[in-house]
């Protein structure tokens, strides 16, 4: 599991995927999210603008888990 440090209260899901280098572009993030391939804390999330906060865990199809820390 990779830890990603943020300095703000939250980061939006699509921005996190790009920031963590899990996708190459915003378009790719959008498609993965819309297709139900992105999980937040073990549940499918289809909201691109979902606020991801410290201690949340994000993954794509259960792989490449990223934990947010502050």
N, C-alpha and C positions, 0 to 999 in steps of 0.2 A: 504494500500500500504506500502510495506516494503522499506526502503532506505538502499542501499548498498554503503558503502564508499570505493572508490578506491584511491590509492596514485599515480597511473600512469596516463598517458594520455588517455589510453583506456584499455579494457579487451576484449578478444575474447568471442564470444557468448557461445561456448561450455564450456569454463572455467568459465564464469559467472554463468551458470546454476549449476555447481558443487559448486562454491564458495558460492552461495546463498542458497545452500542445497535444490534446487528445484528438483534435481535428485540425485540418489545414485552413479552413475558412469558415466564415459565418454561415454561408450557404450549406456547407456540410453539417454544421451543428444544427441548423434549422431542420434539415431532412431527417437526421437521426432522432431528434426530439419528436418531430411529428410522426415518425414511424414507430414510436413507442420503444425505442432501443436504449433510452437513457433512464437510469434508475437513480433515485435520490432516497437515501436511507432504506434501500431494499425495495422500493415501490416504483413502478413505472411513472414517469413524469412527462407530460406532453405540453407543459407550459414553458415556452422559451424564456419568459421574463421572471420565472420563479426565483425568489430571493434565497440564495444559498448562504448560510451563516456558519460561523465556526462550530465545529463538531459534526457538521453534516458530511455524509459520505456519498460521493457521486461515482457512478460507473457506467460504462457502455456495455450492454449485454452481460453484466456481471463480471466483466474483466476490466483491467486498468483502473482499479479503485483509487480514488483520490479523496483524502480527508482534508477538510478545511480547518486551518488553525489561525489564531490571531497573534 
